[in-house]
Amino acid sequence: SALITACEEGRLIGVTDGYFKDNRGTAQWVICDESDPTIKISGNVLSPGEETQQQSTRAELSAIYGIATVITIFARDCPKGQIRVRLDSKEAIQKLDPDFHLTAETPDYDLAHSIRRLMKETDWEWKIK
């Protein structure tokens, strides 16, 4: 597919946006070829968890989980790749930084840890900013 070609040539970019309203988190994500944004795959997600866990960072992490899931599938056809993921949550970026120490007490630990595991399953370079 055209996205696998973009992957092989290092042109994939992912973008997320998370929302929090009425005690619910939702988010959207897109992965596209940066040289031709019409070549894309996208999705919408509901943030998992109880009402007390919901906030905008969790919604943003839910979208990144969607991207990471798709990339693990892409990695079957494109074992070495890279993706640049852009988001506007500094807290989500921090939680995905491998130098940031996650503990079970860290808010959104479940999502951040799951995303990190998916990222490690690939032999890809992940640039999250």
N, C-alpha and C positions, 0 to 999 in steps of 0.2 A: 504494500500500500504506500501511498504518498507520505504518510506519517512515518513509516519505517524508514523510507529514504531520507526524510528530514532528520530522523534519529541518527542514522548512519553518518550523516554529514554535520551533525552537531548543531542543528537549527531548531530544536524543540524549546518552546517556552510554555510555562504553565502560569496561569493567573487565577487567583481565588478572590472571593469576596464573601464574608460572613455577615449575617444579620442577627440581631437579637431584638425580639419584640413579643410582648404578651407572654413572657416566661417561656419562650420557645426559640431555639436557634435554627436557622436555615442557612444554606450557603450554596454558592454556584462555583463551578470550576470549569476551566477550558485548557486544553493542551493544543497548541497549534504550531505550524511551521512559521517561524518568525519572518521568513522572506515571502510567505503567501498565507496570510491569516485566514483565508477561506478554506484552507486545508486544516481541519480541526476535528476534535472530539470534545464533547462537553457534557456536563451533568449537573444535577441539583441534588442536594442532600438535606436531610433533617438531622440535627445534632442528636446523638444518642444521650441517654441519661435522664435523671430526674429533673424536675423543675428547679430544684435548688442548685443543680450543677450548671444550668444554662447561663451563658453569657457570651459576648461577642468573640472572645478568644477561642472558646470551645467550638463555636460555629466555624470560625476560620480553620481551625485544626481539622474539623470534619471534612471540609473541602480538600485540604491537603491530603487527607487519608484517601479520598476519591482519586486524586492524581496519583498517589503512590501505588494504589491498587492497579490502576491502568498501566503504569510504567512497569510493574512486575510482569504483566502480560506481554507488553512490548519487548521486554528483555529476553523473552524466549526466541524472538526473531532478530533481535539486535542486542547481543550479549554485552557489548561495550558501547556505552552511550553517555550522553550528558543531557541534563535539563536544567534550565534556569526557571525557578519558581518565584513569582512576584506576589507579594501580599502586603497588606497595610497594618498588620498586627505585630508590633515589636515584641510583645509577649510570646506570641506563637513562634516567631523567628528564634527567640531566645531558647524556648523549650526544645527546639529541634537542633540547636547547636550542639555538636558532639562534646564540646567542652563544658556544657551546662550540666550540672549534676542533678539528675532527676531522682526523686525518691517517691515512694508510695503516697507520701503526704503532699506532694506537689499537685496543685489544682490541675486537672486535666491530664494527670499522669497516664491514665489508660490510653487516651488517644495519642499523646506524644510518644509514649513507649511503643505503641503499635506502629506508628508511622516510622519511627527509627528502625524497627525490625524489618519493615517492608523495604526501606531504603538499603539496609544491609544485605537483603536478599539479592539485590542487583549488583552488578559490577559497574555501576554507573557513577558518574560524577554529578553530585547534587549541589546546585548553587541556589540557596534560599535567601532572598533579600526582600 
